[in-house]
Structure formats: structure tokens, C-alpha cells
Amino acid sequence: MFQIVFNEISAAELSKLGTLEQLELLEEFKVGKEQLDHLSGERFGKIERDGRVLYRFRAKDYRFYFEVKEGSVVVHRVLHKGTFSDFMFRSKLPLAEDEALARSKHFWKLIDEGRNARRL
């Protein structure tokens, strides 16, 4: 298992949830080398753009977007699934969720905000 590090944006997103819901999500969010080597489209996904690799983990109605750096999982955003479902519906993108996100400038802007945020 990797050490999980939340930046201030992802920690704030998580803290908006009730304590019990936070605990349930964190209980599910277990990331190891085995999971990343053999991604299951159901829970884990991989998003790539311009040589950048980002991972997605689904837990209940939430998505954790993270990258692996220096042996740690750095969580950039924790978002409700409706955030991007609504975006894809409005955009009428005929793509899988991860592929649509990889092409979305708005998505990468959200990730860059998280990437540049202070780690907690």
C-alpha cells in the first residue's frame, strides 16, 4: 500500500461530507501497486494527456483523482460523480468517462489547481 496524501483542496472537498461518509470512503480507498498494474475499469481508471498520468478511483458516488509520486498517492481532487456526468451530458461526448476527461481542458484545470495546492 502507498501512503495517501491529500492536498488542501482534496481535503476540503472530503471534509464537506459527513464524518461517517468520509470514513466509509476512506475505508474503500486502498491503493497498491497491484491495483495500479491491473486496473479494473469499475473502480480504477487511468487518464493520460501530454505525457501526464492521472488515476481515477471510484468509491460510491465519488471519484478520487490522484497521481503516484515518490512512493505516495497524492490526491488532487475528490469529486461527486455528477460533476463530470453533467459535463459529459451537456457536451454530448460519445466517449467513456476516463477518455472524455482526458480530452477535457476544464478537467485538467481542476487537476492542476489540486496539483498546485499545498499538501496536508
Secondary structure by P-SEA (a helix, b strand, c coil): ccbbbbcaaaaaaaacccaaaaaaaaaaccccaaaaaccccccbbbbbcccbbbbbbbcccbbbbbbbccccccccccccccaaaaaaaaacccccaaaaaaacaaaaaaaaaaaacccc
